[in-house]
Every structure is written in structure tokens, then in C-alpha cells.
Amino acid sequence: MSKINQGLVPEPWRKTEEACLHQPALDADGRFSISAHAARLIGDETAEAFFDARAGVRSRGSQGAQVLSAPEIRRVSMAPRKLERNPFRCLWLKLRAGSKRTIGQCFGASARNHLLGKDDSRAPWRRLARRRRFLMALIVLAQTAAASWSLAKTFAAPQLGALQYGIVVTFAVLFSWISFSFWASVAGFGWLWRNGKAKDPANGGHLPLRGRTALLMPICDEEVTRCFAGVEAMYRSLAATGEIGNFDFFILSDSADKERQVEEQIAWAQTRRAVNEAERIFYRRRRVNIKRKSGNIADFLRRWSRRYDYMIVLDADSLMAGETAVRLARMMESAPQIGIIQTIPTIVNRASLFARIQQFASRVYGPLSSASLHFWQLGESAYWGHNAIIRIEPFVNYCALARLPGRAPLGGEIMSHDFIEAALMGRAGMEVWMALDVPGSYEESPPSLLDELKRDRRWCQGNLQHLRLLFADGFKTGHRAILGMGVMAYVSALLWAGFLILNIIEVAGQTFSAPNYFSSQPSLFPIWPQWHPEWAIALASTTALLLLSPKLLSFLLIIKSGDAKRFGGFLSLALSIVLEIIFSSLLAPVRMWFHSKFVVLTLLGSPINWHTQQRSEHGTNWLAAGRAQAAATLFAAGCIGAIFWINPAAFVWLLPVVVPLILSIPLSVYSSRVNLGRASRRWRLFLIPEETSAPRILAGLKSAVAKQKRRKLSGSGLHKTHLNQAISKMSGYGSHSIVSSWSAESFER
């Protein structure tokens, strides 16, 4: 017996159940519908919100007007195109048939015409990008060669053995990674210092919009109140611009939890009623979760892409001001060669100490980091999967994702789909730009270290899959570099770990083996070891300077712009940066440990179990931290003891690595505490401008969250009722249905 029949839900809902027995729950397209007759049977205002006959009238049946949860479907095809991943085969095709024929073979005839008509290799920005990349490559190679030579000089033996060569080569790879980041930051700093602000990739002007844009929020068992509060805040912000007629909202649900599905449907109906909007806020839940987020968006495009010119993709925790959405749409209309514009989302609304430090770091260092990426990427930028606007037609035609051959984790569905979609857009001749000076784009970050590491586990597997696509035919140089950097973001941790292990082996060898004073060649004099500790100190100092310089440069940019007061003042800003450097230095070995573990597990064929990202700030308990980090703590303790026994002099050099690992459990627990985060705010530490003066869209979100919670508490008892096993039948009936949550009998009909 359902909860309604048990009398646990008030009378209006029992009337609703009776009404539902007289019509099917779903229409032919899998959208739920409810008749006006059923709406008239509902007595109280809250219940009426679900079936307001004025909201979303799309069709008429025997019971009168019906409310549909999504617009009429007009299907289009979205199929993956052939992508040659073997670089040797691509080279052979080019040598045998020429570049244009190779494009046709890899794309197909229709794509060849599109690409050859739009891919202008002589565009000024492309020439500028090639010059910048070439110059940066020369500088990085020269600096890496000098640093590697300096490291080789620190060894006592005049001739290097296999172990020493391994140390030098590993160091060269790692140092080149650091050097590239440093020089890119210097370039971005020089650009921002001279210009102050970055230029938009296109001039949108202020003309009325002609195209239509869909704002998509794919969700999967997310916090319902926050998701729909974000939709409500964005709707109101867009309505204030006067351009709401060109925008629609779609909540695309992949939620598997039956009670969560019902809650989403209720919140959807309440949100539509709250903003008095019937025709622009839609909801759909998929029957089968195929390809996760990318499949959810592709499912939308196959059904409704004909209705829209652009789409703004959001995450469940994303937020975008109405002015920003309108500005992005105008930029797309003014530049038809652009396929994707990626905004730089600001992290906001964090309360735990860990999240507030990450939020502060993103806000302080983010502008310089973004400018550094833009300096060499230009129109071949990355797409981060959210807070970006996409031109729908080329995305549908050229950006469908095929499964990689083989089994997971390196085969199967492409997990980090966003980088690949940007590369496919560039492959089709479209440009992908980063909008540096477009404010009003926001997101939220993981609330604790463990939640961040769970997310990184997914990202690691997805980025390592890119190794199989790195040399795919037709990808632009900038996008290949982005794919390679995504791989290096996690492989570098394993290389650092390997570098430390090789050095420990070298120290142990020097300690336990007798020195050889005579070479294999005849010689009258012995070969005395020559130690050069000054080289090692200089090299370590140089590396630290390269790592810390971008943070200092970011500080200088804030001082020059006069924005220090928005971060709490000069002293608060300076002290917060110092504390952030200390905190990030403590976390670096912990991240190295886990990222190395993730890479090894992925390469050994261990796939991940996909779970919804934790966004609420719940705190980390000691048991959870101990289970996750005990191995790292024990390893570090054993390692530091062994090194002290082997060579006390080397012991000091390893302290910055092993001490954070030993302290990782309390560091993880205490940094997740919300009370410490609130205390830091009271002390004016880690403040960001959005906290000192909240933008209207953030104030609107706060208000919408409060309203959503009040509606939830006053929802006629339904939210307080634990739904029984009848809800489990929902999975067998179409995409989504509100009425299924109240009537087990309606399923049987």
C-alpha cells in the first residue's frame, strides 16, 4: 500500500491520486503529463503548484489541457565521426594522398567541405600563437638544459652511471613542466600589467539577440534545493536583462535514487510557479544513464537542438548572471567562426577551512593563471565542461564521442569528455576561446581534501585516456598540448615520487658501497670524489622560486589594480597568501601520494566506481581520514626512520615531504571543519571580493535557497514522508513522472 493510501499524506494528495487513475502518467515521448481535470481536484496552494493548468500547456486530451515537462521533440542525428588515432597511419595517408584527401577520409565529405571553408590557417591569431609557442619552447628547453647540467654537476663521480642518468632525465621532464608554467605566468603577467584587462574574443555589442539559447543543467543525485535555487536565481537575473525571451532552462536528470527523482520533480514544479514561468523551465529524466554527463547532453541535443542556436552548459553547482549569459550569446552572434567560449568561473559560497583556502587561491591566482593559458592557446583553448557557451550546429555535427576500443579504464566511454569536445570543435575548423574579462560566472569547489581526491580519481582516469587520442588526425597543436598537459597534471606526481625514490637509492648506494677511486682505464692518479652542495642548494632555490613566483606576481597585480581592499586590505591579503603557501606546501606531498596511486591503479586496469560529487560541507571524521590516509602516514614514518638510519644528512632534505604525509590525517580532518573556516573569515583571512560585497546573482541565490527550503518544509507533508517500495517501479516507466510518486496503482494502469 502506498503512503497515500496509508493516510500519511493530506487529503489533497489523495484526490490527486484519484485523478491520476483516469489518465496515463507518461506521453508517447516519455515526458510526464497531467490533465487540467487533475489540477482542479487539488485544494491547497502548494499541491496546486504541481499541476497548475496554466503552466506548460502543450497538448489537449480527453481530460482537457495537459501539462508537459519538456517541449515537443524534433529529433536529429548525432553520430560520432571517424577519428584516426594511429599517427603512423595518418602520416602514411598524408604522404600517399595529400592533406585534403586525408581530411576527407577521416571526416567524410560533408565535414571536409565545412572544415576547408572555415579553417583559416593564415588568421592573424594563428600566426601569433605559433610564434609565442615557438619562443616559449626555446626558453623552456634552454632553461631545462641548464638546470639538468647543474644537477649532473652535483654528483660526486665524474662519470654518470645508469642511476644518475635516470635521476637527471626524470628531473629534466619535471623541471620543464615547472619552467613552462613559470614563463607562461611571466607572459600573462606582462600582458595584464600593461593592459589591465583582457580583450573579449568577440565584440558582442548591445544589439538585440536573434538566436535562442538553452541553459542546460545536467544533474545526477545532486542536492535538489541548491540546484533549483540556482535555476531560480539565474532565471530572475536573466529576466532583469529584458532578454529572457531568448533563453530556456533545462534540468536534465540522471538521478537513480527514487526519492530524489520525486523531490526533483516537485522542486521543478515549485520553481516554475515561484517565477510565474510556464514556458521556459523544463525538466527531463533519462531512462538509461549512458555516457553520464556527455550522454545526457547528447540526449538533449538529439531531441531539442533544432529549437536553439547555442547552449550554455552548467554544473549542478554552477551559477551565471543574466548579463553574462546575454553577453556570451551576443559574442557568439558577432563571431560565427567561434564554436565555444569558456568563461572563468569564480569559486564562491565555501565555508570549511579547506574550501575557503581553495576559494581564495582560485580568486587570487586565477586571473593570472587564465591569462597565462590564454597567452599561448588563443583560439585553441580548452573547454572545461561547464560555464561555457557552445554553438550547437557544429557541436552536433562534429563533436559526438565514440567509445574507445578496449575495456575501462583506458578504453570504453571517454570520461574527461570536455577536452576532447574542444579538440573536435577545433578539428572541424571552429575556434575555441577563453573569455577572460567576462565576470558573473561562478561555481563551488569540493568541501574537503578527501572529496577533492575522489574527484581527482575520476579526472585522472579520464585524462589518462587522452593518451590514446593525443595524436589523433586533425587535432590542432594547441589542443594536443592541452591534452598532454592534462595527462602530465597527474603523471607528474608519479614522476616526482620516482625522482625521490631514485635519489634515496643513490644516497643508500653512496652510504653502503665503497667508493671506487680508479677508473677502468690506466691512470697514475686516483679519481677523488668532488662534492658540490652549492649546486644542489642553488638548484633547489631556483625550483622553489619558479614555483612561488606566479603567486607573487598575482599579488603585485592585485596591488596595482587597487583591489587589495576587496580582499580585506593589504595586510589581510599578504598574510592570507603566506598562509595559503604554507597550506598548499603541506598538501603537495599528500596530493603526490594519491595522484601517484591513481595513475598506477589506472595503468594496472582498475576502473573507478562513479559516485555523485559531494558538495555539501559535512566535514571529514577521523575514521574516514584514517582509512584513506593511514597507508601514506605509515609509509612516511617508515621512510623517515630508514633515511635517518641510512644517512642523517639526507634526512633533512626529505622532511618537507615526509612530515606533511605523517600529519595528513589531522590536516584532512581539521581543514574540513566549517567552524575553522568561519573563524578565518571573522579574522579577515582568505577573504574574496564576493564575500566583502556580494554580487546580485549571489544574493539572489541565497534568497532562492531560503525560499526553496521554506517550500520544502511546507510541502503538505510529502517531503516529510518516506516513500515506499512503490517508487521503485518508477525505473521501469519512461523518463520521469511526478504522478508515479503518489500512485502505485497508476503504474499498473
N, C-alpha and C positions, 0 to 999 in steps of 0.2 A: 504494500500500500504506500502511495506517495505521501510526502509530508503534508500536502494539501488535504488529502483525504483523512489524515490523522488529526486535522483541526489545528495544526501548528501555524498555519498561515491565515491571515484575516479573511473575512468574507469576500471582499472584492476580488481576491486572487482565486477563490473557489468559483466565483462567477466567470472569471477569465477561463478557467479550465473547462467549464461547461461550454463556453463559446468556442473554444478551440476544438471541441469534439466534432464540430459541424464543418470543418474545412481542413485541408492538408496543411502540414506545418511548412512545407517547402514548395517552391515553384519549380518549374522544369529546369531552371538554370542553377538550382542549388541555393538560391537566396531565400531567406525566410520571409514570410509574408503574414499579415494578419488583417482581417476584414474590419471595415468600419462598424459592422454589427458587433464584433467582439469588443471594439473600443467603447461603444456606447454602454456596454454592460458593466464597465468598471466605474466604481463610485468615487474613490478618493483621488486626489490630485497626483500623488506620487505614482500610483498604479497607472493613471491615465497617460503619464509621460511615455510609457512603453508603447502604447498603441494609439497615439494621437492621430486621428484620421486626417489631420491637415499635414502631417509630417511625411514626406516622401511618397506621395501618391503616384503610383506608376502604372497601375492597371486596374481593371474592374472585372469582378467575377460575379458569381451568383449571390454572394453576400454583400455586394457593393464594392466601394473603393477599397484597395488593399495597399498596405504599407510595405515597400520592398527595401531591403537593406543595402542594395547596390544598384547602380544604373543598368540599363539594358546592355546586354553583351553583344559586341560586334567582333568576332574572333579574327585574329590574324596569325600568320605562321611566324614562329621564332625558332629557327633551327640553327645549330652550330655549323659553321663553315669549315672546310678542310684547313687544317693547320699543320704544316710540315715541321716537325720538331727536330729532325735529324739535320745538323748543319752540313754534313758532308753531302747528303742528297741535295740539299738546297744549292750548295756550291756547284755540284755536278749539273743541275738543271740550268743554272745561270751560264755556266761555261758552254753548255751544249745548245741552248736555245735563246739566250739573251734575257735581259731583265724583264721586259714587258711580257714575254711569253711565260716566264716563271710566275709572275704575278697572276696571270690568268689561270695557270694550273693550280696555284694554291688558293685563289679566291673564287674562281668561277667568273664567267663572262660579265655578269651584271656588276659584280664588285670591282672588276678590272676597270670598267668604264667610270664608276664612281671614284675610284682611287686616282686614276690618271687625270680626272677632271679637277680634283681638288688638292692633290698633294703637291704643293709648290715648294720644291727644294731650294728655290732661289729667294724665298721670302727673307726679308732683312733679319728677322729674329733668328732664323735658322743659321745664317752665316755668323751672326753674333754668338749664338750658342756654341757653334763649332770652335770658334776662336777662344772663347772662355774655357771650354773643356780642355782644349789642347794646352793652353797656358797652365791651367791648374795641374794637368797631368805631368808636365815638365817639372813644375815646382815640387810636387809631391815626390816624384821619383828622385829628384836631386837631394831633397832633404832626407828621404828614406835611405838612400845610398850612403850619405854622410853619417847618419845615425847607426847604420849597420856596421860601417867601418869602425866607428867608435866602440861599438860593443865588441867587435872582434879583437880590438886592442886591449880590452880588459882581461883577456885570458892570459895566464902566465906563460903557457907554451908558445914558442914562436910559430909552430905549425899547428893548424886546427885539425882535430880528429872528427870522426863522424858525429859524435855527440855535440861538439861545439858548432859544427855546421848546422845541425838541426836546431840548435838554440838561435843561431843568427838568422836562419831562414824564417823561423816562426816569429821572431821579433820583427823582421822586416815586414811581414804581412800585417802584423798588429800595428806597427808604427805608421805604415802607410794609411791605415784606416783612421788613426788619430790625426795624422798630418792633413789628410783630405778634409776632415771636419773642421780643423783649425783654419785652414786657408779659405774654405768656403765661408766661415764665420767672419774672417777678416774682410773678405769681399762684400759680404752682406752689411757689415758694419760701415765700411766706407760709403756704400750706396745710401744707407739710411742716414748717415751723418751729413752727407751733402744735400740729400733731397728731403729728408724729414719724413715723407710719406711715399709709399709705393704707388705706382700708377695702376689703374684698373686695366685688365686685359682687353676691355672694350668700353666704349663710351655709350652708356645706355640712354643718356639724356633724360628728358621728362615727358616724352610723348606718351599718349595713352597706349596701353598694351593691346596688341592684336591677337597674340597667341593665348592658348589656355594651358594652365599648369596644374598638375596633380601633386599634392604633397602626400608622400607615402610614409606610413609608419609601420614597418613590419614588427610584430611582437610575438613572443613565444613564452608563455607563462610568466609574464612580467608583472610588476606591481601595477594593478589596474588604476588605482587612484592617481598615481603620478602620470601615467600615460595619457589618460583622458583629460587630466588637468592641463597637461601640455598642449593637447589639441585645442582645448577651450581657450587657453591664453593666446595661442597663435591665431586662432580664428578671430578673436576680438581685435588683436593687433592688426591683422590684415583688413578687417572691416573698417578700421580707423583710417586706412590709407585711401579708401574710396575705390579700390581695385578688386574687391572681393569677388566680383562677378567673373573674374578670370581664373579663379582658383577653386579647386575641390580638395577635400581631405579624404584619404582612405586609410582606415586601420585594417591592416592585413594580418590576421591572426593565424599562428601555427600552434596555439596553445593545446596541450594534450590533457591538462587537468580539467575534469568535467565541471567542477565547481568554479574554476577560473573562467571557463568559457561562458557560463551563465552570468558571472559578475561582469565580464566584458560587454556582453550584450545589454545588460541593464545600464551600465555606465554609458554605453553608446547612445541609447535612447534618452537618457537623462541629459547628456551633453547637448544633443540636438535641441531638446526642449529649453535648456538653460540659455542657449544663444539664439533661440527662436529661429532656427535654421532647419529647413526640411530637405533642401536640395543639394547641399554641398558637403555634408559629412556622412561618409559611408563606412560600412563595416562588412568584412567577409572573413570567414574562417575556412581554411582548406581542409578537405577530407584527408589528404595524404601529404605529409611533410617531406617533399622531395627537394633535395639540394638546399635545404634550410633557407637562409635569407635570400640568396641569389635565386633559388627556385620560386620563392614567394613573390619576388618582384617580377620574375619572368611570367609567372602565372597571371599577375595583374596585367602585364603588357599584352599577353595573348588575348585577353578579354576586353580590355578597355583602352588600349593605346591609341586607337583611331580617334578617340574623343579629345586627345591632348597633344600639344606640341612639345612640352617639356615636363619633366618630373623632378621634384626636389625630394631626395631620399633622406630619411631621418632614422635615427635610432630611437629606442624606447625612452632614452633619457635626453634626447635632443630637444633643442628649443631654438626657434628662429623668429626674429622680429619681423613684423609685416613689411616694414620699409626695406629690410634686407631681401626678403623674398621678391618683392616688386623690383628692386634694383637688379637682382640676378636675372629675372625674366627679361628686363629691358636690355641688359647686356647681351643676352643670347639673341634677342631680336636684331640687335645692331651688328652682330658679328656672326653671320651664318656659317663661317668656317670653324667655329668653336663647337666641340661636342660635349665637353664637360668643363664646368667651372667649380673648383673646390674652394670652399671658404676655410678659414682658420678658426675652428670653434674654440671658444674660451671655456675652461673648466670652471664651474660655479657650484654653489649650494652644498659645499662639503663641510662636514662638522668634525670628523675624527682628526686626530693629530696627523696621522699618516696622510690622509686625503687632503688636509689643508696645506701641508708642505708640498705635496704634488701639485695642488692647485696653484699655489704661489709660484713654484718653479715654472710651471707652464705659462703663467701670466707674465713673469719677468723675462724669461729666456725665450719664450715662444716667438715674439716678433722677430728677433734676430735669427733664430733658427729657420723660420719660414722664409725670411729674406735671403738667407744663405742657400736654401734649396732653390728658390726662385732664380737666383743669380745664374745657375748653370742649367736648370731644367727648362725655364721659359715655357714654350708651348708644348713641351713634352713632360708635363708634371704628373704627379701621382693623383689617384682618386682614392680616398680613404674609406669609402663605403657609406658615408653619411654626411649630412650637412653640405650637400653639393647639388647643383642643378645639372641635369643631363638632357641633351636633345634626344627625343625619343626615337625618331625615324632611323638615324644611323645606329643607335643602340640596338634596336630591334633587328635590324638587317645584318649587323656585323659583330655584335658582342654577346651572342648566345654562347654558353660554355658547354663544351663536351667533357665527358668523363675521361680522365687519364687512364691509359691502359694499365692493367695490373690491379693489385689489391691495395687497400689502405695499409699504412699511412701515406706512402708516396704515390699511390695510384688512387683511382676512384674519383669521387667528387672533389672539385677544386675548392678548398676551404677558404683561403685568402683570395677571394674572387675579385676584389676591388682593383688590385694592381693589374691583374690580367685584363679586366674590362677596360681599363685605361689604355693598356698596350694595344688591345684590339681596336679601340677607337682611333688611336694613332695610326695603326696599320691600315685602317680604312681611309686615311687621308685627313682626318679631323684633328683639331688641336685640343689639347687639354691644358688648362691654365689654372694657376693658383691665384685667388683673389686676396691679396694681402691687406688691402685697405677697405675691406667691406665689414664693418662691425655688425653686431647684432646676431651672431651665431654662437650657440652655447651647447655644452654637453656636460656630463658628470663623469667622474672617474671612479675606479674601484675604491671601496672604503678602507681596505686593509691590505697589508702585504700579501697575505695568503690569497685573497681574492684577485689581486693583480697577477700573482703567479699562476693561478688557474686560467686566467685569460691568456697569459703568455704561453701556456702549454698549447692552446689552440692555435695561436698565432705562429708558434714555432713550427708546428706540423704543416700549416698552410704555406709558410714561407719556404720551407724546405722542398715542398712540391714544385716551387718555381724553378728549381734546378733543372727540371725536365722541360721547362719552357723557355729557358734563358736564351737559347739560340734558335728559337722558332723563326721561320721565314717571315719577313715583312715587319718585324718589330723595330721601332726606332731606337737609336742609340740611347737617348735619354731614358726610355722605358726599360731597356735592358739594364742600364745602370741602376735604376730603381729596384728592379727585381734582384740584382746582385747585392745591393745594399740591404734589402730585406733578409736575404739569406745570411749575410755577414753579421746582421744585428744579433743573431743567435749563435752562429758558428764561432764568432769572435770570443765568446765566453769559453768555449771548449779549447780554443787556441791559447787563451790566457792560462787556463788550467794546465794545458800541456806544457806551456812555457815554464810555469812554476815547477812542474814535475821534472822536466829536463834539468833545470837549474839545481834542484835538490839532488838529483842523481850525480850531477857534476861535482857538487860540494862533497857528497859522500865518496866519490871516487878520489878526489884530492886528499880526503882525510885518511882513507884506509889503504890507498895504494902508494907505494914508494915512488918518489919522483925519478924519472929517467934523465940522467944528465948527459947522455951520449946518444947521438943520432946513429942511424944505420949506416951512414957514410963515414969514411975515415976522417978523423979530426984530432988535432993536437990538444984542443982545449974542451972542457966540459961546457954544456949549454945550461946556463943558470936561469931559473925561472925569474921573470920580471913582472912584478905586480904593479898595476896602475889603478889604485882605488879612486884616484881623482877623475878618471874617465867614467867610472861607474856612477859616481856622485853627480857629475855633470849631466850624464845621460838621464838619470832618474829625475834630476831637476828640470831638464828640458821637457821630458814627458809630462811631468806634473804641470808645467807652465802651459803646454799645449792644451791640456785637459781643462784647466781653470780659466784660461784667457777668455773664452766665449762668455763666461758668467761675468767677468769684469767688464767686458765690452757692453754687455746688456745693461749693466749698472750705469755706465757712462752715458748710454743713450737715454736712459730714463732721466738722469740729471740734466742733460742738455735740453730735453723736451719740457722740463719743468713739471713733470708728473710725479715727482717724489712724494709730494703731499698726498697724492691719491693712494699711495702705498703706506700711509701712516706717518710720513715725514722722513727726512734724510736719515736720522739715527735708527728709526724702526726698520727702514728698508735695508740699511747696511748691516745691522745686526741680524735681520732675518736671512739675508744672503749668506752670512758667515755660518749661521746655524744650519741652513739648508745644505751647505757644502759639507759640513760635518756629518749630517744625517745621511746624505747620499753616499758619502765615503764609507759609512758603516753598512749601508745596504749593498754596495757594489760587490763585495765578496759573496754575500748571500745570493744575489741575483746570478753571479757567475756560477755558483754551485748548482742552482736549479736549472739555469739555461743549459749548462753542460749536460745535466741529466736529461733534459728534454730532448736535446739533439741526439744523444746516444740512444734513448728509447725509440725515437722516431726512426733512426737509421737501422735499428735492430728489428723494426717491423711492429712496434707496439702502438696501435692506434689509440686515440683518446675516446672517452665517453663524453658526449656532448651534453652539457648542462647549462641551464639559463644562468646568465651572469648575475651575481649578487650585487645589487645596487644600494640596498638599504644598509645603514650603518649600524650593524648589530654588534660589533666587537668580536675579537678573537679570544676564545678561552684557552686556558693553559693546556688542556688535553689536546685540542686541535693543533695548537702550535707545536706541542711535543711530538705528536705523531708525524707531522710534516717535516720537522726540522731537527729531530733528535739525531738522525744519522749524520747530518752536517756538523752538529756540535761535537759528537763523539769523534768523528774523523779529525776535526780541527784540534781537539785536545790531544789525541794520539800523535798527530803530526807535529805539534809544537814540542811535545816531550821528546820525540825522536830526533828532531832537528837540534834541540838543545844538547842532547847526548852526543850527536854526531859532531856538531861544530857550533859552540856557543856564539861565535862571531856572526854566523849566518842567521842565528835565532832572531836578532834584532830586525833584520830585513824582512822577515816573514810576519812580524807582529801586526802590521796593518791588514793582513789577510786573515790570519787565524783568530785574532781577538774578536772581530765582528761575527765570525761564524760561531764562536763559543757563546757570544751574547745574543745570538739570533732569536732564541725563543723569547726571552723577556723583551727584546726590542720589538718583536712582532706583536706581542700581547699589549704592551703599554702604548705603542704607537697607534693601535686600533681604538683606543679609548676616546669616546666623544667628550668626556669631561676635560681631558687634557687639551683637546682641540679647542673647546670653548674657553679654557683658561688662557691659551695662547692668544686668542682673539681679544680677551679682556686686557691682556698685556700689550696689545697692539703689535703682535708678531704675526708674520705671514699674512698680512692684510693685502687685499687686492682692490682695485678701484670699484669693482662691482659690489664689494661689501661696504665701502665707505659711502657710495652713492649708487643705489641700485637702479638700473635702467627700468623703463616702464614694463618691458616684457617680463622681467624677473619679478617685479611687483605683481604683475598680472598672474604669473604662475603661482605665486604664494597665495594670492586670493582664490584662485581656481582650486588649488589643493584643499584649502579650508572648506570651500563650498562642496567639493566632491565628498569630503568626509562627512559633512553635515547631511548631505543627501543619503549617504550610505547608512548613517545611523538612524535616519528617519524613514527608511525604505519599507514601511509597513511590515517589518519583521522578517522579510525574505532574506536580507543579508545576515540575520542572526540565526537562520535556520540551517542546519547541516543537511545538505541534500542527500537523499537515499540512493539506493542502487539503481533506481530508475534512470538517473542521469547517465549512468554508464552506457545506456542504449544510444546516447547521442552520437557516439563514434560510428554507428552504423547507418546514420541517416543524414546524408548530404553534408553540406559545408557548415551550416550553422543554423540554430533555431532557438529563439527565445522560448517559444511555447513548449519545447521539449523539457525545459527545466521545471515545468509545473505539472505536466500531464504525462504520466506513463501510459495511460490509455490512448492518448493521441498518437503515440508511436504505433500502437497496434493497429489503429485505423489506417 
